[in-house]
Amino acid sequence: MAHASDGHSLEFKLPDLGEGLTEAEIVRWLVEVGDVVVVDQPVVEVETAKAMVEVPCPYGGVVTARFGEEGTELPVGAPLVTVAVDGAGAAAAGGPARESGTGAAGSPAAEPPGAAEKADGKAEGSGNVLVGYGTSEAPARRRRVRPGRPVATGPSGRANGRALPAEPAGGQVRTTEPAGGQIRTDEPVEGPVPVISPLVRRLARQNDLDLRELTGSGPEGLILRADVEYALRAAAAQGGRTADRAARTSGEQVAASVTSASSATSASPGTRVPLKGVRGAVADKLSRSRREIPDATCWVDADATELMRARTAMNASGGPKISLVALLARICTAALARFPELNSTVDTEAREIVRLDGVHLGFAAQTDRGLVVPVVRDAHARDAESLTAEFARLTEAARAGRLTPGELTGGTFTLNNYGVFGVDGSTPIINHPEAAMLGVGRIVPKPWVHEGELAVRQVVQLSLTFDHRVCDGGTAGGFLRYVADCVEQPAVLLRTL
C-alpha cells in the first residue's frame, strides 16, 4: 500500500483504563484493516470489569493491522492496531513517527514496535486517548530476569518470556543491560508459542512451566488453559513441583486421586463459564467483602401503605413522576444524617474508621451483563425529583452498557431493591469497602394490625447488613427503625427537610 510504504507505522497499544484495571476484552472492532482513521477516532469497543468503553486511537492514517479477535482478552499495554501515517499524519499524532520496519532480531539498531516517543521517553499522541478518565500512555510492561541469564527469542526477534542458561540452538538472544546490571526484556511477553490468552501465559509463568514443551489441544495446536492445568497435574504427580504450587493446584490433584466413580464424573465436567468481565469483578468484590468484613444483618417488617399513598398524591399533583426507589433513597439519606457511622469505611492499615461527609448512594441494577451498582453522586443534596431523574439515567446507561468506571465507583452506601425479583427478604453482602447496605423486599398486601384492628395493609420487609466494626447493634437497629418509621409515617421525614 503506497500510503504505508511512503510513510511510517505507529503501533497503538491498549491504554491504562484507570480504576486499577489491568485487562480488557475485545467486544467489537470499529475499523477494518485498510480503513482510514483520524486522530481520536474510536477503533475498538472493549469490556472491562467496570464497563464497556470505546477506545480512540491517537494517530491518524491507514489501519494496517489489528491485534486480537472479538472475544480475546488483552492486558494493558498489548498492541491494538498499527496505523500507517505520512508526514502530516505523524504531525497530527503529536510528533515524528517511527519507521515501520525493524532490524534483524538481536540487532542493536532494532527498535521494539510501539508508539513514537519523545526525547524525554514519554509516548506521543493526541493526549486524549480515553476522554474524561483515561490516559494517553499505557504503563510499561517489562519482565525482570536474573542477571547473566539471557532471554530467548523466536525468529521474529520477540522475547518469549523464558530465561535460559544458554543461547538456544538456532535462536537469537536480545537483551538490554542498563546501569546496575539488571537485565530486562525490551518488549511485552510474546513469542511464537501458539497461545492467545494472557491468562494461560500467566498461569504457566507462575508455575515455571515452559509452554514450548506443550502440545495444544485447541484448533491448529492452540494451547488452552486445560493443557497447562493437565501438565501441572502430571508434574505434581511426579513430585516435581513445590509445595506452594501443589497448594495452588490442590483442587485438580484431589479430583485426580478420588475413586473411579468420581473419576467417571470428572470425565464429563459440564459447561465451564469463565469468571471474567462484570461477572468476574462481582465475584472478586463479594469474595473480598466476605473475607474482610465482619457483617451482621437485622430486619423488620413495615407497613408501607402510607408511603404508597404519599407517592400517589405526589404523582397526581402534576410534574415529573416520583419513583418509589427515589423516596426510599431520600429516607436513606435522612437516616444516614442521624446515624453517620453507617456512611463510613474502614482503613485497615491505619486501624481507623473514616466517616464520610457526603452520601454517594449506590443502587443494585440487574442487566444482561450481570449485576452492576451505579452510584448517585451527592444523593444527600438531591430531592425526590432529582433522585428519580438520576436513577432513571443511570439505569438506562447500565442496561445499554454505557456506564463509565466513574459512575460505578465511589459509593458510600448501597440501596438494594431486591423486591423487584418478587422476594420478601435477603441478607445482602456489603459492597466493599462500604459499611452497610439497606435491602428492600416486595411490597405486598398482608394481614396487619392497624389501629388495634386486623386489616389488609401494604407490607414490606426491610433488612440492614452492616459492618460490625463501625458500630454495634444499637446503632444499626436505630437506623433501621428510623427507616421503618419513615416508611410507615412519611411525615416523619418533615423533621429533616
N, C-alpha and C positions, 0 to 999 in steps of 0.2 A: 504494500500500500504506500503510495508516494508520500502521503501525509506523514506516515510513521517513519519512513526511511529518511526523509529530509529533515526531520525534527528530532526530538528527544523523547524518551519514555520515562514516565513517572509512575511509581507504584504507590497506590493509596492503601493504607492498612486500616484495619478495624480500630477506631479510636477508643480512648477511655470514655466509657459511657457514664461515668460518675456513680455515686452511691455505693462504691466498693464492688461494682460488678466486674467480673473478670472474663466473661464469655457471653456469646450471643448466638442464637440460631438463625440461619438464613430462612426467612419466611417467603420472600418473593423478590425476584430480581426486577428492577425497574428499567434496566437498559440491556441491550444485546451487544455482543461483540460487533464492532463496526459502527455503532451509533456515535453521533457527535454530541458531546455534553458540554455544558457551560459551567463556569465556576459556581459552586454551591448548589448544583442540581442534584436532587436525590437520586441515588443509583441503586439502592437496595433497601428493603424493609427487613429489619431483624427483630427478633423477640428475645428479650432478656427476662430475668426473673422478676422484673418490675413492670415492664410494659413493652408494647411494640413501638419501634422507632424507625423513622425513615432517615437513613444516613446520607447526608450530602457530601459530594466529592469536592475537595478544594482546588481541583485542577480542571482546566478546560481543554478539550481536544477530542481525539477519537479513542474509544474504548477498544483496546487490543487484546485484553484477556480478562476473564472473570475467574475467581478462585472459590470453589465450593458450589455444590449443587443445593437446591432448595431442600431444607431439612437438615443440612450439615451444621454442626455446632463448631464455631471458631473461637479461639481465645483472643483477647485483646492483643493487638499487635500483629495478628496474622494478616497476610495480604488479602485485599478485597478485589480490587481491579487495577489494571495497568492502563494508563492513558498516554497516548502519543500526542505530544504538543509541539507546535512550531515555536519560533522565537516569540511571537505575540502571545501564544498560549502560555509559554513559560513565564512571561512578564505578568500575565493575568494571575498566574498561580502564586506570584509573590517573589519570584527570584529566578536565577538561572536553573536550567534543567540539567539532569544527568543523562549521559549517553545511555541508550537502551541496551547496548551490548555490554558484555563483561569479558574480562580476560580469561585465560585458562585457569582452571582451579588450582589454587595454591600460589598463583602469581601475586607478587606484592602490589602490582598495579590494579589488580581486580578489585572492584568495589561490590559490596553486597547490594542486592536490589532493595529499593526503598525510596522514600520521598527525598526530594532535594533538600540539602542542608545549607544553612547559613554558615558564615565563618565561625560563629560562636557555638555551632553544634546544634542549634535548635531547628526543628523541622519547619520548612516554609510552607505556606499555603494561604488560604483566604482568611484564616483566623476565625472561621465561623463554621467549624465542622458540624457541631451539634448546637443549633441556635437555641439559646436560653439556658442550657445546662450542661453542654458538652465541652470538649476541649479541642484544640487544633493539633494536639500532639499525643500520640499513644506512648505509654511508658515503655522504656527499653526492656526487652525480654532477653536476658543473657543467661547463660548457663556456666557455672564455675566448675572447673575440674582441678584435680590436684596438680601442683607444679611438676613439670617434667613428663607429663603424660599427654601425648598428642591426641587430637580429636579426629576420628576417622571421617572421611567424606566420600561420597559416591562420585560417579563420573561427572555429575553436574557441578561438583565443587561445593555442594551444600552440606553442612555438617549433619550427621545422622544422630548426634547426641550421645555417642558411645565412646567412652575413654578406653584406649587400648594401650598395652605395654609397648607395642612397637608398631611401625607403619604396616598396614595390611598389604598383602601382596596385590599388586596391580592397582592399588588405590592411591589417593592423593591425600596429603596432610596439609591443613591450613590452620595456623594458629596466630594469635596476636599476643605478645607478651609485653604488657605495659610495665611501668615502674613498679617495683616491688615483687616482680616475678610471678604474679598471679596470671594464669593462662585463662583466656576467655574465648569462647567461640564468637565469631563476628555476626552470626545470623540466628534467627529463631530456630528451634529444634525442628529440623525437617530431614528428608532423605528419600532414597529410592524404595525404602520398605513400603509395601502396599498396605498402608494404614490411613484411614480417613479421620477417624475420631481422635481428637486430642485427649479424650478420657482414657482411651486404650493406651496411648503413648505414656500418659501419666502413670497408669496402673503398672505398666511394665517398668518404667523408670523407678518408681517407688520400691519395686521388688527386685531391682538389679537384674532384670530379665532382658536378654538380647533378642529383639524382635526378628533379627536376621536368621535366627535359629528356628523360627516357627514357620509352619506351612498353614496358610489361612484357609478357612473353610467357606469363606464368602465368595461372591462372584469374582471370577478371574483371580482367585487366590487372595482376596482381600482378608486381612487379619481382623477378626472380630474380638470383642471382649471375651466371648466364651472360649476362644482359642487361648487367650492369655490366662484365664482362670484355670483351664484344664492343665496348662503347662505348670502353673504354680502348684496345683494339687499333686501332680505327678512328682515334682521336685520335693514337695513336702513329705510325700510317702517314702522317698528315698533318703530322707534325713539330711537333705542338702540345703535346708532353709533355716533361718534363725528363729528363735522363739517369738520375736516380735512379728515376723512375717507369718508364722503359724497362727498367731492370735488374730491377725487381720483376715486370714482365710479360714478361720475355725468353722464357720458355717458350712463351707464346702467340704471340709475334712470330715465333719460329722455326717454329712449326707453320704459321703463315700464309704463310711465304715458301719452303717446300720445294717439291719437284717436284709435278707433277699427280698422280703415283701416290700419294704420301703424302697429298696433299690429298683424294684419294678415300677413303683410310683414315680421315682425320680426320672425314669426314662421318658415320662410324659409330664414335663414340669408345668405345662399350661402356658398361658399367654403372659409375656413379660412386658410391663409398661414402664418405660424409663421415668425416673423421678427427675425431671428437668423442667426448665421454664417456670411458669407460675406454680405448677404443682410441686416442683422441687423446692422452690422458695418457701412455699407454705409449710412443707414438711420440715424443712430446716428450722424455720422460725418457731413452729409449735413444739418441736423436739427441744429446742433451746429453752423455751418457756417452761416446759415440764422439768427440765434438769435444774434450772436456776431459781425458779420462783416457788416458794412455799405457799401455794394458793389455798384458799378456803372459799366455800360458797354458802350463801344464805338466801332464802327466798320467802316470798309472801304472796298470797292471793289478794287482789284488789278489785273493788267494784268500779269499773270504768264507764258506767252508764252516764255519769255527769260529764265526763271528758268527751264522750262521743256527742252528747247534746251540745256542748260548748262548740265543738268543731262544726257541727251542722249549722249553728247560729252564725258563726263566723263566715261560713261559705254562702249563707243566704243573704248576707248584707251587701253583696257585690264585690267586685275586685278579684284579684287572683285567688284561686282556691288554696286553702291551707292543708297540707298533708298531715296525717297522723304522726308520722315519724318526726316531722318538724316540731310538733307540740311536745313529743317525748324528749326531743333534743333540748328544747327550751327548759323543760323540767330538769334535765340532767345538769345543764349549766347552772341553774339556780341552786341545785343540791350541792354541786361542787364548790360554789361560793361559800356555802355553810360548812362543808367538810373538805377543805383543800388537801387534806392528807391523801385523798384518793386521786388527785390530779398531780401525780409526782412520779419520780423514777428513782431507782436505787443505784448509786455509784458504788459498785462492789470493791473497786480498788481503793477508793478513799474511805470506804465504810461510812457513807453519808447518804441520807435521804434528801433528794433535791425536789423541793416543792416548786412547781412551775407557775409562772404568773398568768399566762393565757391558756385558754382551753381550745385545743385543736382537736376537734371531735371526729374520730374515725367511725365509719359505719360499714358493717359487713354487707357485701354485694355479691350475689352469685351470678356468674357469667358463663358463657360457653367455654371460656378458657380456664375456668375454675374460680375459687373464692378469692376476691380481692377486697382490700379495705381502703377505699378513698378517704381523704381527710378534708373536713371542712375547716378552713383556717379561721381563727378568731371567732369561734362559734359563740363565745360568751358575749360578744358585742353585736350579735345579729338578733333581729326579731323573728317572729314565726314566718312572716312573708319572705324575708331574705333567706332564712334557712330552707324553706320549701324550694325556692329557686335554685339554690346551690346544690341541694340533694338531687334535684332533677337533672341538673347539668352534669354532675359527676357520675350519676347512674348511667346516663346515656353514653358518656365517654367511656365508661367501664365496659358496657356491652359492645361498643364499637371497637374496643381495644385501643383507644386513643389516649388513655391516661398517661401522663408523664411520670417519671420517677418522683418528681417533686410533689405530685398530687397523691402519691401512695406512701409517703413517709412523713415523719414528724408528728404523728398523732400523740396525744397525751391521755386520752380516754376513749374507749370504744363503746358504741351502742350497737347491739346485735339483735335485730328484729327477726328471730327465727320463727315467729308466729306465721310468717308468710308461707312456711312449709307445712302448715297445718298441725304443728306440735304445740303442746302446752308448756313444757319445761325443758331445761337443759342445764348442764354445768359447763359453761364455756371455758375455753383455755385462754388465758390472758394474752393479749397481743404484745409480746415483748418488744421494747423494755417498759411498757406502761405498767401501771399498778392496779388497774381494775377494769372490769367490763360489766355493763348492765345488759342483761338478757330480757327480752320481752316475748312472751308466748302469744298465742292466738287469743283474740277477744271473742268469747262465745257466750250465748245465754246459758245461765246456770241457776239452780236454786240458791237463794241468798237471803239471809235475814236482814231486812231493811226496815229501820224504824220499828223494831220489835215484831215484825211480821214476816212470814215467809213469802218471798216474791221471786220472780224471774228477773235477773239482772245481767248486765254485760260484764263478765268477769275475766280478768287476765292474771296470769302468774308472772311475777317479776323475780328475777334472780340476779344476785350480785356476786361475782367472783372477784376476789381481791387478794393482793399480795400481803400476807400476814406480817411481813417485815415493816410495812409502812404504818400499819395501825392494827388495833385489836378489834374484837367482835363488837364492842360497844360503838365504835365509830362507824363500822360497816353497817351495823343494824340501824344506827341513827340516819345514815344516808338513805338506806333502802326504805325506811319508814317515812321519811320526808317525801321521797318519790311517790310512794303509795298514797300518801295524804293528798298530794297534788293531783294524782290521777282520780282519786275519789271526790275531791273537792277542788276543782281548778281555781277557785277564788283564793286559795292559799298562796298561789303564785303572786297575787297582787302585792303582797308584802315585800317581794324582792324586785318588783318592776319600778 
